[in-house]
C-alpha cells in the first residue's frame, strides 16, 4: 500500500488575483456587457488605464469569452485577433 501525502497550497496570487485588481470590478458591470449595438466606449476607456488589462485579455482569449469587453477589446476585436494569431 502506497501512502500519498497531500499538501494544501495557498491559492496562486497570479491565478485569478488579477480580477480583484481590475478596474472593471469597481465600476458598473453593465458597461462591459452592452446590448447589441450599444456603445463600448465607456468600458474601453476604463480598460485603457487598468493595470491588469493584458491578464484580462489573455484570460478572455484562453477561455473563449464570447460576450463583453475583456482586456479593452470587444467580441469582434477578439475574434479578429484570434484569426490573425492562427
N, CA, C and O atoms as a Maestro MAE file, in Angstrom:
{
 s_m_m2io_version
 :::
 2.0.0
}

f_m_ct {
 s_m_title
 :::
 protein
 m_atom[344] {
  # First column is atom index #
  i_m_mmod_type
  r_m_x_coord
  r_m_y_coord
  r_m_z_coord
  i_m_residue_number
  s_m_chain_name
  s_m_pdb_residue_name
  s_m_pdb_atom_name
  i_m_atomic_number
  :::
  1 25 0.840 -1.182 0.000 1 A "UNK " " N  " 7
  2 3 0.000 0.000 0.000 1 A "UNK " " CA " 6
  3 2 0.883 1.243 0.000 1 A "UNK " " C  " 6
  4 15 1.777 1.388 0.834 1 A "UNK " " O  " 8
  5 25 0.615 2.137 -0.952 2 A "UNK " " N  " 7
  6 3 1.386 3.355 -1.076 2 A "UNK " " CA " 6
  7 2 0.674 4.479 -0.358 2 A "UNK " " C  " 6
  8 15 -0.536 4.666 -0.493 2 A "UNK " " O  " 8
  9 25 1.440 5.211 0.397 3 A "UNK " " N  " 7
  10 3 0.865 6.346 1.109 3 A "UNK " " CA " 6
  11 2 1.207 7.627 0.356 3 A "UNK " " C  " 6
  12 15 2.368 7.863 0.023 3 A "UNK " " O  " 8
  13 25 0.248 8.411 0.102 4 A "UNK " " N  " 7
  14 3 0.473 9.672 -0.591 4 A "UNK " " CA " 6
  15 2 0.256 10.826 0.366 4 A "UNK " " C  " 6
  16 15 -0.639 10.816 1.211 4 A "UNK " " O  " 8
  17 25 1.099 11.806 0.203 5 A "UNK " " N  " 7
  18 3 0.947 13.000 1.020 5 A "UNK " " CA " 6
  19 2 0.202 14.060 0.217 5 A "UNK " " C  " 6
  20 15 0.466 14.265 -0.968 5 A "UNK " " O  " 8
  21 25 -0.701 14.706 0.865 6 A "UNK " " N  " 7
  22 3 -1.424 15.803 0.243 6 A "UNK " " CA " 6
  23 2 -1.001 17.100 0.904 6 A "UNK " " C  " 6
  24 15 -0.947 17.202 2.130 6 A "UNK " " O  " 8
  25 25 -0.710 18.061 0.099 7 A "UNK " " N  " 7
  26 3 -0.316 19.364 0.616 7 A "UNK " " CA " 6
  27 2 -1.365 20.389 0.212 7 A "UNK " " C  " 6
  28 15 -1.763 20.450 -0.951 7 A "UNK " " O  " 8
  29 25 -1.799 21.168 1.140 8 A "UNK " " N  " 7
  30 3 -2.719 22.254 0.828 8 A "UNK " " CA " 6
  31 2 -1.877 23.464 0.450 8 A "UNK " " C  " 6
  32 15 -1.071 23.956 1.239 8 A "UNK " " O  " 8
  33 25 -2.078 23.917 -0.739 9 A "UNK " " N  " 7
  34 3 -1.306 25.042 -1.234 9 A "UNK " " CA " 6
  35 2 -2.130 26.312 -1.158 9 A "UNK " " C  " 6
  36 15 -3.350 26.302 -1.323 9 A "UNK " " O  " 8
  37 25 -1.437 27.394 -0.906 10 A "UNK " " N  " 7
  38 3 -2.105 28.686 -0.926 10 A "UNK " " CA " 6
  39 2 -2.518 28.955 -2.367 10 A "UNK " " C  " 6
  40 15 -1.784 28.592 -3.286 10 A "UNK " " O  " 8
  41 25 -3.643 29.564 -2.585 11 A "UNK " " N  " 7
  42 3 -4.033 29.880 -3.962 11 A "UNK " " CA " 6
  43 2 -2.974 30.746 -4.624 11 A "UNK " " C  " 6
  44 15 -2.428 31.655 -3.999 11 A "UNK " " O  " 8
  45 25 -2.690 30.469 -5.864 12 A "UNK " " N  " 7
  46 3 -1.723 31.239 -6.627 12 A "UNK " " CA " 6
  47 2 -2.243 32.657 -6.775 12 A "UNK " " C  " 6
  48 15 -3.344 32.867 -7.283 12 A "UNK " " O  " 8
  49 25 -1.465 33.620 -6.340 13 A "UNK " " N  " 7
  50 3 -1.929 35.001 -6.378 13 A "UNK " " CA " 6
  51 2 -2.074 35.522 -7.796 13 A "UNK " " C  " 6
  52 15 -2.840 36.456 -8.036 13 A "UNK " " O  " 8
  53 25 -1.349 34.932 -8.742 14 A "UNK " " N  " 7
  54 3 -1.474 35.371 -10.124 14 A "UNK " " CA " 6
  55 2 -2.716 34.788 -10.781 14 A "UNK " " C  " 6
  56 15 -3.285 35.406 -11.682 14 A "UNK " " O  " 8
  57 25 -3.139 33.622 -10.349 15 A "UNK " " N  " 7
  58 3 -4.269 32.934 -10.969 15 A "UNK " " CA " 6
  59 2 -5.574 33.490 -10.405 15 A "UNK " " C  " 6
  60 15 -5.968 33.164 -9.286 15 A "UNK " " O  " 8
  61 25 -6.227 34.322 -11.183 16 A "UNK " " N  " 7
  62 3 -7.492 34.886 -10.746 16 A "UNK " " CA " 6
  63 2 -7.323 36.132 -9.893 16 A "UNK " " C  " 6
  64 15 -8.268 36.909 -9.754 16 A "UNK " " O  " 8
  65 25 -6.151 36.342 -9.320 17 A "UNK " " N  " 7
  66 3 -5.903 37.507 -8.490 17 A "UNK " " CA " 6
  67 2 -6.014 38.809 -9.272 17 A "UNK " " C  " 6
  68 15 -6.333 39.861 -8.718 17 A "UNK " " O  " 8
  69 25 -5.743 38.715 -10.572 18 A "UNK " " N  " 7
  70 3 -5.828 39.916 -11.395 18 A "UNK " " CA " 6
  71 2 -7.248 40.461 -11.398 18 A "UNK " " C  " 6
  72 15 -7.452 41.667 -11.533 18 A "UNK " " O  " 8
  73 25 -8.226 39.581 -11.252 19 A "UNK " " N  " 7
  74 3 -9.620 40.009 -11.298 19 A "UNK " " CA " 6
  75 2 -9.960 40.944 -10.139 19 A "UNK " " C  " 6
  76 15 -10.783 41.848 -10.284 19 A "UNK " " O  " 8
  77 25 -9.336 40.727 -9.013 20 A "UNK " " N  " 7
  78 3 -9.592 41.591 -7.854 20 A "UNK " " CA " 6
  79 2 -8.984 42.976 -8.043 20 A "UNK " " C  " 6
  80 15 -9.465 43.950 -7.463 20 A "UNK " " O  " 8
  81 25 -7.930 43.069 -8.851 21 A "UNK " " N  " 7
  82 3 -7.270 44.350 -9.091 21 A "UNK " " CA " 6
  83 2 -7.821 45.074 -10.321 21 A "UNK " " C  " 6
  84 15 -7.434 46.208 -10.601 21 A "UNK " " O  " 8
  85 25 -8.712 44.426 -11.042 22 A "UNK " " N  " 7
  86 3 -9.262 45.000 -12.273 22 A "UNK " " CA " 6
  87 2 -10.158 46.198 -11.967 22 A "UNK " " C  " 6
  88 15 -10.977 46.163 -11.049 22 A "UNK " " O  " 8
  89 25 -9.986 47.241 -12.745 23 A "UNK " " N  " 7
  90 3 -10.810 48.441 -12.555 23 A "UNK " " CA " 6
  91 2 -12.281 48.183 -12.822 23 A "UNK " " C  " 6
  92 15 -13.143 48.827 -12.225 23 A "UNK " " O  " 8
  93 25 -12.578 47.245 -13.716 24 A "UNK " " N  " 7
  94 3 -13.979 46.961 -14.028 24 A "UNK " " CA " 6
  95 2 -14.726 46.400 -12.822 24 A "UNK " " C  " 6
  96 15 -15.949 46.517 -12.739 24 A "UNK " " O  " 8
  97 25 -14.005 45.799 -11.898 25 A "UNK " " N  " 7
  98 3 -14.641 45.270 -10.689 25 A "UNK " " CA " 6
  99 2 -15.135 46.394 -9.789 25 A "UNK " " C  " 6
  100 15 -15.930 46.167 -8.876 25 A "UNK " " O  " 8
  101 25 -14.662 47.601 -10.050 26 A "UNK " " N  " 7
  102 3 -15.033 48.756 -9.232 26 A "UNK " " CA " 6
  103 2 -16.012 49.686 -9.952 26 A "UNK " " C  " 6
  104 15 -16.338 50.762 -9.451 26 A "UNK " " O  " 8
  105 25 -16.476 49.263 -11.126 27 A "UNK " " N  " 7
  106 3 -17.371 50.109 -11.909 27 A "UNK " " CA " 6
  107 2 -18.640 49.338 -12.269 27 A "UNK " " C  " 6
  108 15 -18.825 48.190 -11.863 27 A "UNK " " O  " 8
  109 25 -19.490 49.978 -13.021 28 A "UNK " " N  " 7
  110 3 -20.761 49.386 -13.428 28 A "UNK " " CA " 6
  111 2 -20.526 48.238 -14.409 28 A "UNK " " C  " 6
  112 15 -20.041 48.474 -15.516 28 A "UNK " " O  " 8
  113 25 -20.854 47.019 -14.038 29 A "UNK " " N  " 7
  114 3 -20.602 45.872 -14.923 29 A "UNK " " CA " 6
  115 2 -21.395 45.923 -16.226 29 A "UNK " " C  " 6
  116 15 -20.986 45.326 -17.221 29 A "UNK " " O  " 8
  117 25 -22.510 46.622 -16.229 30 A "UNK " " N  " 7
  118 3 -23.322 46.709 -17.446 30 A "UNK " " CA " 6
  119 2 -22.586 47.402 -18.579 30 A "UNK " " C  " 6
  120 15 -22.873 47.143 -19.748 30 A "UNK " " O  " 8
  121 25 -21.644 48.275 -18.257 31 A "UNK " " N  " 7
  122 3 -20.867 48.956 -19.292 31 A "UNK " " CA " 6
  123 2 -20.016 47.964 -20.080 31 A "UNK " " C  " 6
  124 15 -19.694 48.210 -21.243 31 A "UNK " " O  " 8
  125 25 -19.651 46.850 -19.459 32 A "UNK " " N  " 7
  126 3 -18.778 45.864 -20.098 32 A "UNK " " CA " 6
  127 2 -19.548 44.793 -20.858 32 A "UNK " " C  " 6
  128 15 -18.958 43.954 -21.539 32 A "UNK " " O  " 8
  129 25 -20.848 44.829 -20.737 33 A "UNK " " N  " 7
  130 3 -21.712 43.898 -21.465 33 A "UNK " " CA " 6
  131 2 -22.865 44.664 -22.087 33 A "UNK " " C  " 6
  132 15 -24.023 44.460 -21.725 33 A "UNK " " O  " 8
  133 25 -22.540 45.560 -23.038 34 A "UNK " " N  " 7
  134 3 -23.596 46.384 -23.650 34 A "UNK " " CA " 6
  135 2 -24.517 45.531 -24.518 34 A "UNK " " C  " 6
  136 15 -24.132 44.478 -25.026 34 A "UNK " " O  " 8
  137 25 -25.730 46.016 -24.668 35 A "UNK " " N  " 7
  138 3 -26.671 45.330 -25.552 35 A "UNK " " CA " 6
  139 2 -26.160 45.447 -26.978 35 A "UNK " " C  " 6
  140 15 -25.355 46.328 -27.281 35 A "UNK " " O  " 8
  141 25 -26.618 44.571 -27.845 36 A "UNK " " N  " 7
  142 3 -26.188 44.581 -29.231 36 A "UNK " " CA " 6
  143 2 -26.384 45.975 -29.827 36 A "UNK " " C  " 6
  144 15 -27.465 46.559 -29.753 36 A "UNK " " O  " 8
  145 25 -25.317 46.481 -30.414 37 A "UNK " " N  " 7
  146 3 -25.360 47.817 -30.994 37 A "UNK " " CA " 6
  147 2 -25.063 48.925 -30.002 37 A "UNK " " C  " 6
  148 15 -24.935 50.088 -30.385 37 A "UNK " " O  " 8
  149 25 -24.952 48.567 -28.710 38 A "UNK " " N  " 7
  150 3 -24.669 49.563 -27.683 38 A "UNK " " CA " 6
  151 2 -23.216 49.997 -27.714 38 A "UNK " " C  " 6
  152 15 -22.369 49.325 -28.302 38 A "UNK " " O  " 8
  153 25 -22.938 51.104 -27.090 39 A "UNK " " N  " 7
  154 3 -21.593 51.671 -27.077 39 A "UNK " " CA " 6
  155 2 -20.651 50.902 -26.154 39 A "UNK " " C  " 6
  156 15 -21.030 50.490 -25.058 39 A "UNK " " O  " 8
  157 25 -19.430 50.721 -26.615 40 A "UNK " " N  " 7
  158 3 -18.384 50.078 -25.806 40 A "UNK " " CA " 6
  159 2 -17.381 51.117 -25.313 40 A "UNK " " C  " 6
  160 15 -16.415 50.784 -24.626 40 A "UNK " " O  " 8
  161 25 -17.618 52.367 -25.668 41 A "UNK " " N  " 7
  162 3 -16.671 53.441 -25.383 41 A "UNK " " CA " 6
  163 2 -16.330 53.559 -23.896 41 A "UNK " " C  " 6
  164 15 -15.157 53.659 -23.534 41 A "UNK " " O  " 8
  165 25 -17.342 53.548 -23.043 42 A "UNK " " N  " 7
  166 3 -17.118 53.734 -21.601 42 A "UNK " " CA " 6
  167 2 -16.262 52.598 -21.024 42 A "UNK " " C  " 6
  168 15 -15.341 52.848 -20.247 42 A "UNK " " O  " 8
  169 25 -16.564 51.370 -21.398 43 A "UNK " " N  " 7
  170 3 -15.808 50.223 -20.894 43 A "UNK " " CA " 6
  171 2 -14.368 50.271 -21.382 43 A "UNK " " C  " 6
  172 15 -13.442 50.032 -20.607 43 A "UNK " " O  " 8
  173 25 -14.176 50.574 -22.638 44 A "UNK " " N  " 7
  174 3 -12.823 50.623 -23.201 44 A "UNK " " CA " 6
  175 2 -11.998 51.727 -22.553 44 A "UNK " " C  " 6
  176 15 -10.784 51.598 -22.397 44 A "UNK " " O  " 8
  177 25 -12.661 52.801 -22.182 45 A "UNK " " N  " 7
  178 3 -11.992 53.913 -21.507 45 A "UNK " " CA " 6
  179 2 -11.440 53.449 -20.147 45 A "UNK " " C  " 6
  180 15 -10.324 53.806 -19.769 45 A "UNK " " O  " 8
  181 25 -12.225 52.663 -19.433 46 A "UNK " " N  " 7
  182 3 -11.788 52.109 -18.145 46 A "UNK " " CA " 6
  183 2 -10.602 51.166 -18.372 46 A "UNK " " C  " 6
  184 15 -9.622 51.204 -17.629 46 A "UNK " " O  " 8
  185 25 -10.698 50.331 -19.393 47 A "UNK " " N  " 7
  186 3 -9.646 49.350 -19.678 47 A "UNK " " CA " 6
  187 2 -8.302 50.006 -20.001 47 A "UNK " " C  " 6
  188 15 -7.251 49.457 -19.671 47 A "UNK " " O  " 8
  189 25 -8.330 51.161 -20.636 48 A "UNK " " N  " 7
  190 3 -7.093 51.823 -21.052 48 A "UNK " " CA " 6
  191 2 -6.138 52.073 -19.891 48 A "UNK " " C  " 6
  192 15 -4.921 52.025 -20.070 48 A "UNK " " O  " 8
  193 25 -6.669 52.335 -18.725 49 A "UNK " " N  " 7
  194 3 -5.808 52.651 -17.585 49 A "UNK " " CA " 6
  195 2 -5.687 51.498 -16.587 49 A "UNK " " C  " 6
  196 15 -5.102 51.664 -15.517 49 A "UNK " " O  " 8
  197 25 -6.228 50.347 -16.928 50 A "UNK " " N  " 7
  198 3 -6.235 49.219 -15.998 50 A "UNK " " CA " 6
  199 2 -4.900 48.475 -16.036 50 A "UNK " " C  " 6
  200 15 -4.399 48.128 -17.105 50 A "UNK " " O  " 8
  201 25 -4.342 48.240 -14.870 51 A "UNK " " N  " 7
  202 3 -3.030 47.584 -14.769 51 A "UNK " " CA " 6
  203 2 -3.064 46.099 -15.135 51 A "UNK " " C  " 6
  204 15 -2.015 45.515 -15.406 51 A "UNK " " O  " 8
  205 25 -4.223 45.489 -15.149 52 A "UNK " " N  " 7
  206 3 -4.315 44.050 -15.446 52 A "UNK " " CA " 6
  207 2 -4.967 43.788 -16.806 52 A "UNK " " C  " 6
  208 15 -5.480 42.698 -17.059 52 A "UNK " " O  " 8
  209 25 -4.939 44.785 -17.663 53 A "UNK " " N  " 7
  210 3 -5.579 44.675 -18.975 53 A "UNK " " CA " 6
  211 2 -5.068 43.465 -19.767 53 A "UNK " " C  " 6
  212 15 -5.864 42.723 -20.342 53 A "UNK " " O  " 8
  213 25 -3.768 43.265 -19.799 54 A "UNK " " N  " 7
  214 3 -3.190 42.159 -20.561 54 A "UNK " " CA " 6
  215 2 -3.610 40.811 -19.973 54 A "UNK " " C  " 6
  216 15 -3.927 39.881 -20.715 54 A "UNK " " O  " 8
  217 25 -3.612 40.702 -18.652 55 A "UNK " " N  " 7
  218 3 -4.060 39.460 -17.999 55 A "UNK " " CA " 6
  219 2 -5.516 39.169 -18.350 55 A "UNK " " C  " 6
  220 15 -5.892 38.026 -18.608 55 A "UNK " " O  " 8
  221 25 -6.312 40.209 -18.355 56 A "UNK " " N  " 7
  222 3 -7.735 40.085 -18.675 56 A "UNK " " CA " 6
  223 2 -7.925 39.585 -20.106 56 A "UNK " " C  " 6
  224 15 -8.714 38.676 -20.363 56 A "UNK " " O  " 8
  225 25 -7.186 40.196 -21.027 57 A "UNK " " N  " 7
  226 3 -7.304 39.806 -22.430 57 A "UNK " " CA " 6
  227 2 -6.844 38.365 -22.629 57 A "UNK " " C  " 6
  228 15 -7.505 37.597 -23.328 57 A "UNK " " O  " 8
  229 25 -5.730 37.996 -22.029 58 A "UNK " " N  " 7
  230 3 -5.230 36.623 -22.146 58 A "UNK " " CA " 6
  231 2 -6.236 35.619 -21.589 58 A "UNK " " C  " 6
  232 15 -6.439 34.550 -22.165 58 A "UNK " " O  " 8
  233 25 -6.857 35.964 -20.480 59 A "UNK " " N  " 7
  234 3 -7.860 35.089 -19.885 59 A "UNK " " CA " 6
  235 2 -9.062 34.938 -20.814 59 A "UNK " " C  " 6
  236 15 -9.568 33.832 -21.008 59 A "UNK " " O  " 8
  237 25 -9.512 36.044 -21.384 60 A "UNK " " N  " 7
  238 3 -10.666 36.009 -22.296 60 A "UNK " " CA " 6
  239 2 -10.362 35.166 -23.526 60 A "UNK " " C  " 6
  240 15 -11.202 34.383 -23.969 60 A "UNK " " O  " 8
  241 25 -9.172 35.322 -24.073 61 A "UNK " " N  " 7
  242 3 -8.796 34.547 -25.252 61 A "UNK " " CA " 6
  243 2 -8.645 33.069 -24.908 61 A "UNK " " C  " 6
  244 15 -9.070 32.196 -25.665 61 A "UNK " " O  " 8
  245 25 -8.040 32.804 -23.767 62 A "UNK " " N  " 7
  246 3 -7.835 31.419 -23.339 62 A "UNK " " CA " 6
  247 2 -9.117 30.694 -22.976 62 A "UNK " " C  " 6
  248 15 -9.216 29.477 -23.134 62 A "UNK " " O  " 8
  249 25 -10.095 31.441 -22.491 63 A "UNK " " N  " 7
  250 3 -11.373 30.851 -22.078 63 A "UNK " " CA " 6
  251 2 -12.470 31.043 -23.126 63 A "UNK " " C  " 6
  252 15 -13.634 30.719 -22.889 63 A "UNK " " O  " 8
  253 25 -12.088 31.565 -24.270 64 A "UNK " " N  " 7
  254 3 -13.020 31.778 -25.376 64 A "UNK " " CA " 6
  255 2 -14.265 32.559 -24.946 64 A "UNK " " C  " 6
  256 15 -15.395 32.179 -25.253 64 A "UNK " " O  " 8
  257 25 -14.026 33.661 -24.225 65 A "UNK " " N  " 7
  258 3 -15.132 34.524 -23.808 65 A "UNK " " CA " 6
  259 2 -15.772 35.118 -25.053 65 A "UNK " " C  " 6
  260 15 -15.082 35.722 -25.875 65 A "UNK " " O  " 8
  261 25 -17.041 34.959 -25.199 66 A "UNK " " N  " 7
  262 3 -17.714 35.407 -26.414 66 A "UNK " " CA " 6
  263 2 -18.518 36.682 -26.238 66 A "UNK " " C  " 6
  264 15 -18.969 37.271 -27.221 66 A "UNK " " O  " 8
  265 25 -18.698 37.106 -25.021 67 A "UNK " " N  " 7
  266 3 -19.513 38.298 -24.772 67 A "UNK " " CA " 6
  267 2 -18.749 39.285 -23.910 67 A "UNK " " C  " 6
  268 15 -17.939 38.893 -23.070 67 A "UNK " " O  " 8
  269 25 -19.007 40.544 -24.119 68 A "UNK " " N  " 7
  270 3 -18.466 41.580 -23.262 68 A "UNK " " CA " 6
  271 2 -17.127 42.131 -23.711 68 A "UNK " " C  " 6
  272 15 -16.509 41.652 -24.663 68 A "UNK " " O  " 8
  273 25 -16.706 43.154 -22.991 69 A "UNK " " N  " 7
  274 3 -15.417 43.792 -23.221 69 A "UNK " " CA " 6
  275 2 -14.424 43.162 -22.248 69 A "UNK " " C  " 6
  276 15 -14.637 43.166 -21.035 69 A "UNK " " O  " 8
  277 25 -13.359 42.631 -22.785 70 A "UNK " " N  " 7
  278 3 -12.304 41.992 -21.986 70 A "UNK " " CA " 6
  279 2 -10.961 42.512 -22.476 70 A "UNK " " C  " 6
  280 15 -10.676 42.474 -23.673 70 A "UNK " " O  " 8
  281 25 -10.146 42.993 -21.566 71 A "UNK " " N  " 7
  282 3 -8.836 43.497 -21.961 71 A "UNK " " CA " 6
  283 2 -8.915 44.655 -22.939 71 A "UNK " " C  " 6
  284 15 -7.981 44.899 -23.702 71 A "UNK " " O  " 8
  285 25 -10.016 45.356 -22.915 72 A "UNK " " N  " 7
  286 3 -10.186 46.514 -23.781 72 A "UNK " " CA " 6
  287 2 -10.665 46.194 -25.184 72 A "UNK " " C  " 6
  288 15 -10.744 47.085 -26.030 72 A "UNK " " O  " 8
  289 25 -10.989 44.924 -25.444 73 A "UNK " " N  " 7
  290 3 -11.434 44.533 -26.777 73 A "UNK " " CA " 6
  291 2 -12.850 43.972 -26.750 73 A "UNK " " C  " 6
  292 15 -13.252 43.301 -25.800 73 A "UNK " " O  " 8
  293 25 -13.593 44.261 -27.812 74 A "UNK " " N  " 7
  294 3 -14.950 43.730 -27.957 74 A "UNK " " CA " 6
  295 2 -14.892 42.300 -28.481 74 A "UNK " " C  " 6
  296 15 -13.820 41.783 -28.796 74 A "UNK " " O  " 8
  297 25 -16.048 41.677 -28.569 75 A "UNK " " N  " 7
  298 3 -16.121 40.303 -29.100 75 A "UNK " " CA " 6
  299 2 -15.525 40.243 -30.503 75 A "UNK " " C  " 6
  300 15 -14.712 39.369 -30.804 75 A "UNK " " O  " 8
  301 25 -15.928 41.163 -31.342 76 A "UNK " " N  " 7
  302 3 -15.464 41.204 -32.734 76 A "UNK " " CA " 6
  303 2 -13.948 41.395 -32.790 76 A "UNK " " C  " 6
  304 15 -13.263 40.724 -33.562 76 A "UNK " " O  " 8
  305 25 -13.432 42.301 -31.978 77 A "UNK " " N  " 7
  306 3 -11.987 42.569 -31.980 77 A "UNK " " CA " 6
  307 2 -11.189 41.353 -31.506 77 A "UNK " " C  " 6
  308 15 -10.109 41.072 -32.025 77 A "UNK " " O  " 8
  309 25 -11.725 40.636 -30.520 78 A "UNK " " N  " 7
  310 3 -11.031 39.428 -30.049 78 A "UNK " " CA " 6
  311 2 -11.037 38.334 -31.116 78 A "UNK " " C  " 6
  312 15 -10.048 37.623 -31.295 78 A "UNK " " O  " 8
  313 25 -12.164 38.207 -31.822 79 A "UNK " " N  " 7
  314 3 -12.235 37.215 -32.920 79 A "UNK " " CA " 6
  315 2 -11.185 37.514 -33.986 79 A "UNK " " C  " 6
  316 15 -10.490 36.609 -34.449 79 A "UNK " " O  " 8
  317 25 -11.073 38.785 -34.375 80 A "UNK " " N  " 7
  318 3 -10.074 39.186 -35.362 80 A "UNK " " CA " 6
  319 2 -8.662 38.890 -34.878 80 A "UNK " " C  " 6
  320 15 -7.817 38.419 -35.638 80 A "UNK " " O  " 8
  321 25 -8.422 39.171 -33.612 81 A "UNK " " N  " 7
  322 3 -7.105 38.933 -33.027 81 A "UNK " " CA " 6
  323 2 -6.765 37.436 -33.061 81 A "UNK " " C  " 6
  324 15 -5.641 37.054 -33.388 81 A "UNK " " O  " 8
  325 25 -7.739 36.605 -32.722 82 A "UNK " " N  " 7
  326 3 -7.526 35.151 -32.738 82 A "UNK " " CA " 6
  327 2 -7.284 34.649 -34.153 82 A "UNK " " C  " 6
  328 15 -6.438 33.779 -34.362 82 A "UNK " " O  " 8
  329 25 -8.019 35.186 -35.136 83 A "UNK " " N  " 7
  330 3 -7.832 34.759 -36.530 83 A "UNK " " CA " 6
  331 2 -6.443 35.103 -37.019 83 A "UNK " " C  " 6
  332 15 -5.812 34.310 -37.718 83 A "UNK " " O  " 8
  333 25 -5.959 36.284 -36.655 84 A "UNK " " N  " 7
  334 3 -4.608 36.699 -37.073 84 A "UNK " " CA " 6
  335 2 -3.540 35.828 -36.431 84 A "UNK " " C  " 6
  336 15 -2.488 35.588 -37.025 84 A "UNK " " O  " 8
  337 25 -3.808 35.354 -35.220 85 A "UNK " " N  " 7
  338 3 -2.833 34.517 -34.500 85 A "UNK " " CA " 6
  339 2 -2.726 33.112 -35.082 85 A "UNK " " C  " 6
  340 15 -1.718 32.431 -34.890 85 A "UNK " " O  " 8
  341 25 -3.764 32.681 -35.793 86 A "UNK " " N  " 7
  342 3 -3.776 31.320 -36.350 86 A "UNK " " CA " 6
  343 2 -3.044 31.252 -37.629 86 A "UNK " " C  " 6
  344 15 -2.956 30.183 -38.233 86 A "UNK " " O  " 8
  :::
 }
 m_bond[343] {
  # First column is bond index #
  i_m_from
  i_m_to
  i_m_order
  :::
  1 1 2 1
  2 2 3 1
  3 3 4 2
  4 3 5 1
  5 5 6 1
  6 6 7 1
  7 7 8 2
  8 7 9 1
  9 9 10 1
  10 10 11 1
  11 11 12 2
  12 11 13 1
  13 13 14 1
  14 14 15 1
  15 15 16 2
  16 15 17 1
  17 17 18 1
  18 18 19 1
  19 19 20 2
  20 19 21 1
  21 21 22 1
  22 22 23 1
  23 23 24 2
  24 23 25 1
  25 25 26 1
  26 26 27 1
  27 27 28 2
  28 27 29 1
  29 29 30 1
  30 30 31 1
  31 31 32 2
  32 31 33 1
  33 33 34 1
  34 34 35 1
  35 35 36 2
  36 35 37 1
  37 37 38 1
  38 38 39 1
  39 39 40 2
  40 39 41 1
  41 41 42 1
  42 42 43 1
  43 43 44 2
  44 43 45 1
  45 45 46 1
  46 46 47 1
  47 47 48 2
  48 47 49 1
  49 49 50 1
  50 50 51 1
  51 51 52 2
  52 51 53 1
  53 53 54 1
  54 54 55 1
  55 55 56 2
  56 55 57 1
  57 57 58 1
  58 58 59 1
  59 59 60 2
  60 59 61 1
  61 61 62 1
  62 62 63 1
  63 63 64 2
  64 63 65 1
  65 65 66 1
  66 66 67 1
  67 67 68 2
  68 67 69 1
  69 69 70 1
  70 70 71 1
  71 71 72 2
  72 71 73 1
  73 73 74 1
  74 74 75 1
  75 75 76 2
  76 75 77 1
  77 77 78 1
  78 78 79 1
  79 79 80 2
  80 79 81 1
  81 81 82 1
  82 82 83 1
  83 83 84 2
  84 83 85 1
  85 85 86 1
  86 86 87 1
  87 87 88 2
  88 87 89 1
  89 89 90 1
  90 90 91 1
  91 91 92 2
  92 91 93 1
  93 93 94 1
  94 94 95 1
  95 95 96 2
  96 95 97 1
  97 97 98 1
  98 98 99 1
  99 99 100 2
  100 99 101 1
  101 101 102 1
  102 102 103 1
  103 103 104 2
  104 103 105 1
  105 105 106 1
  106 106 107 1
  107 107 108 2
  108 107 109 1
  109 109 110 1
  110 110 111 1
  111 111 112 2
  112 111 113 1
  113 113 114 1
  114 114 115 1
  115 115 116 2
  116 115 117 1
  117 117 118 1
  118 118 119 1
  119 119 120 2
  120 119 121 1
  121 121 122 1
  122 122 123 1
  123 123 124 2
  124 123 125 1
  125 125 126 1
  126 126 127 1
  127 127 128 2
  128 127 129 1
  129 129 130 1
  130 130 131 1
  131 131 132 2
  132 131 133 1
  133 133 134 1
  134 134 135 1
  135 135 136 2
  136 135 137 1
  137 137 138 1
  138 138 139 1
  139 139 140 2
  140 139 141 1
  141 141 142 1
  142 142 143 1
  143 143 144 2
  144 143 145 1
  145 145 146 1
  146 146 147 1
  147 147 148 2
  148 147 149 1
  149 149 150 1
  150 150 151 1
  151 151 152 2
  152 151 153 1
  153 153 154 1
  154 154 155 1
  155 155 156 2
  156 155 157 1
  157 157 158 1
  158 158 159 1
  159 159 160 2
  160 159 161 1
  161 161 162 1
  162 162 163 1
  163 163 164 2
  164 163 165 1
  165 165 166 1
  166 166 167 1
  167 167 168 2
  168 167 169 1
  169 169 170 1
  170 170 171 1
  171 171 172 2
  172 171 173 1
  173 173 174 1
  174 174 175 1
  175 175 176 2
  176 175 177 1
  177 177 178 1
  178 178 179 1
  179 179 180 2
  180 179 181 1
  181 181 182 1
  182 182 183 1
  183 183 184 2
  184 183 185 1
  185 185 186 1
  186 186 187 1
  187 187 188 2
  188 187 189 1
  189 189 190 1
  190 190 191 1
  191 191 192 2
  192 191 193 1
  193 193 194 1
  194 194 195 1
  195 195 196 2
  196 195 197 1
  197 197 198 1
  198 198 199 1
  199 199 200 2
  200 199 201 1
  201 201 202 1
  202 202 203 1
  203 203 204 2
  204 203 205 1
  205 205 206 1
  206 206 207 1
  207 207 208 2
  208 207 209 1
  209 209 210 1
  210 210 211 1
  211 211 212 2
  212 211 213 1
  213 213 214 1
  214 214 215 1
  215 215 216 2
  216 215 217 1
  217 217 218 1
  218 218 219 1
  219 219 220 2
  220 219 221 1
  221 221 222 1
  222 222 223 1
  223 223 224 2
  224 223 225 1
  225 225 226 1
  226 226 227 1
  227 227 228 2
  228 227 229 1
  229 229 230 1
  230 230 231 1
  231 231 232 2
  232 231 233 1
  233 233 234 1
  234 234 235 1
  235 235 236 2
  236 235 237 1
  237 237 238 1
  238 238 239 1
  239 239 240 2
  240 239 241 1
  241 241 242 1
  242 242 243 1
  243 243 244 2
  244 243 245 1
  245 245 246 1
  246 246 247 1
  247 247 248 2
  248 247 249 1
  249 249 250 1
  250 250 251 1
  251 251 252 2
  252 251 253 1
  253 253 254 1
  254 254 255 1
  255 255 256 2
  256 255 257 1
  257 257 258 1
  258 258 259 1
  259 259 260 2
  260 259 261 1
  261 261 262 1
  262 262 263 1
  263 263 264 2
  264 263 265 1
  265 265 266 1
  266 266 267 1
  267 267 268 2
  268 267 269 1
  269 269 270 1
  270 270 271 1
  271 271 272 2
  272 271 273 1
  273 273 274 1
  274 274 275 1
  275 275 276 2
  276 275 277 1
  277 277 278 1
  278 278 279 1
  279 279 280 2
  280 279 281 1
  281 281 282 1
  282 282 283 1
  283 283 284 2
  284 283 285 1
  285 285 286 1
  286 286 287 1
  287 287 288 2
  288 287 289 1
  289 289 290 1
  290 290 291 1
  291 291 292 2
  292 291 293 1
  293 293 294 1
  294 294 295 1
  295 295 296 2
  296 295 297 1
  297 297 298 1
  298 298 299 1
  299 299 300 2
  300 299 301 1
  301 301 302 1
  302 302 303 1
  303 303 304 2
  304 303 305 1
  305 305 306 1
  306 306 307 1
  307 307 308 2
  308 307 309 1
  309 309 310 1
  310 310 311 1
  311 311 312 2
  312 311 313 1
  313 313 314 1
  314 314 315 1
  315 315 316 2
  316 315 317 1
  317 317 318 1
  318 318 319 1
  319 319 320 2
  320 319 321 1
  321 321 322 1
  322 322 323 1
  323 323 324 2
  324 323 325 1
  325 325 326 1
  326 326 327 1
  327 327 328 2
  328 327 329 1
  329 329 330 1
  330 330 331 1
  331 331 332 2
  332 331 333 1
  333 333 334 1
  334 334 335 1
  335 335 336 2
  336 335 337 1
  337 337 338 1
  338 338 339 1
  339 339 340 2
  340 339 341 1
  341 341 342 1
  342 342 343 1
  343 343 344 2
  :::
 }
}
